[in-house]
Structure formats: structure tokens, C-alpha cells
């Protein structure tokens, strides 16, 4: 509805009540449930004049909710469409091991004594051990321990002779067939594992821990 522009009786002329009633009725017709944009001043609707929960999606122009209008930590998982977080939206160095379903850590460990590996940032579920043959005749070996069952271990050492164990996760055999290294994982901790040696020697194994 347009704005009201009443016509008043001219000066020095007679006027009836009905002349003024017309003016009042015109104003009331605008105010009584009919105030539109034509009769609102620019920037005249303030926050206290808007009822709670009264601004619907249809009232928001497309592409008009800016970053500054979002409170920190207020975009929840439920508000993200599936498969819509792309690689470009992830900051470099922002994905930690704790955010990965399958986590892996690689390192070396000495078979010279019982030792504990820490600082993996996850609890391993399996640990594999590798020993590579060298020119000195050291046997090649592989072993694994898992926390899915008690004393679930396997190891093999292959050189001049081959030795297989179902109770150890690291073993090494000499050329004569003597086992000079034997041990197994006895604990999976919150950030590592413990390798307990029953027979020790100064050999180094590569480990791959997965969680």
C-alpha cells in the first residue's frame, strides 16, 4: 500500500466531521495490519522488534550468511552434507593420527633387552617385526603380535636354517640353528607397546605398529 497523503479542507471553508473522518480512515487503513515497505523508514526494524525464531530460511537471500555471522564452533557434523568436505578445505598439518581410522607407526627396536615403545599417539592393535639378512649371515625374519587374543603371536627366522614360532613375535636363528633372539609383545599401551625378551642379542628389528 502506498503512503497516505491526506487532503485537508482549505482555509476559510466550511468542514464537516466526515471530511476529517476520511483522513483518519485512510490512516487507519494503512496501520491496521497493512503497514508495508512503503511506510517503513530505511533501517527502522531493529533486533528487539523481531520475534524469536521468526526469521525463516525463505527470508534469507541466497549467499548472504557470511563467515562473520557464524558463531565459533557452531557448525556441527549434522549441518554438513555427506561427501562435502574437500581436500582444499583441510588446512595443512591439521589431520592428526587420532583422526585416522587406520593409524600406522614405523620405527626400530633393539632385541638386546626388554623395552617399551611410547609416543605413537594411538593404541596399537597389531605390531609386525622385520629383520633383513646382511652380508654377515644374519637371518632374515618376520613376526607379528596382535591384541585381539591372548598370546597371539607368530614369528619366522630364515637363514641357513629356518625357525618358526607360534609363541614369539621376534626370533633370530644362527647358522647352526640356535635361537639367539626370542621375544614377544606383552602389552599394548595407550600410545605404544612392550616387547619382552626371553633370549636377547644386540640385533635391531624394524617394527610397523597399526591401530
Secondary structure by P-SEA (a helix, b strand, c coil): ccccccccccccccccaaaaaaaaaaaaaacccccccccccccccccccccccccccccccccccccccccccccccccccccccccccccccccccccccbbbbbbccccccccccccccccccbbbbbbbbcccbbbbbcccccccccccccccccccbbbbbccccbbbbccccccccccccccccccbbbbbbcccccbbbbbbbcc
